[in-house]
Amino acid sequence: DQQVKQNSPSLSVQEGRISILNCDYTNSMFDYFLWYKKYPAEGPTFLISISSIKDKNEDGRFTVFLNKSAKHLSLHIVPSQPGDSAVYFCAASLTNTGNQFYFGTGTSLTVIP
Amino acid sequence: KAGVTQTPRYLIKTRGQQVTLSCSPISGHRSVSWYQQTPGQGLQFLFEYFSETQRNKGNFPGRFSGRQFSNSRSEMNVSTLELGDSALYLCASSLRHYLNTEAFFGQGTRLTVV
């Protein structure tokens, strides 16, 4: 049973515009969320995380929003750059149960120059 | 600081054989987790080791096992390989076991079972 879902397999955005990647989860006990970026033939690279006590976390061009009532999080990339083209995974975990992350199936982002 | 190192990068094995994959975590990291990635399935958690003890286990059959050594290096073993075991196996290291902490991934081992 997929507890973390990314319903959009792919997304195309013009360079300079905003990219919004979405993620939904079903387990209300999740309290830590992360986004990873993955290029072909490489392992996932950590991007940004957010704890459930916050609703927003920002790091440069990347902002993650968390809506606990809707069990939804999103990653905003502003402005989008061609180098951002990659597969993005969201992940969730429960504090104090170790580093067991539940991953979504990924969204392939293409930033068009 | 060196990242997470996984060896080998590629493996081809025959159905029924067994395989051992290796992972060296980031220096100072004591938690090592393993994930399986197959097309359309995302990353599926296999298990986590911390201080040489398995702390968490995902929903995989007993053919999948692992261990961690005193220097935090970890190995995972898959016995009696099946065609469906063909996947990218990723290792991730984390500084801590408890509390919110990000995991850093290696490049993975691509296993093909023929």
Interface residues (C-beta under 8 A of the other chain):
Chain A: Q2 V4 D31 Y32 L34 Y36 A41 E42 G43 P44 T45 F46 S49 S51 F89 A91 S93 T95 N96 T97 G98 N99 Q100 F101 Y102 F103 G104 T105 G106
Chain B: V4 Q6 S31 S33 Y35 G40 Q41 G42 L43 Q44 F45 E48 F50 R55 N56 G58 L90 A92 S94 H97 Y98 L99 N100 T101 E102 A103 F104 F105 G106 Q107 G108
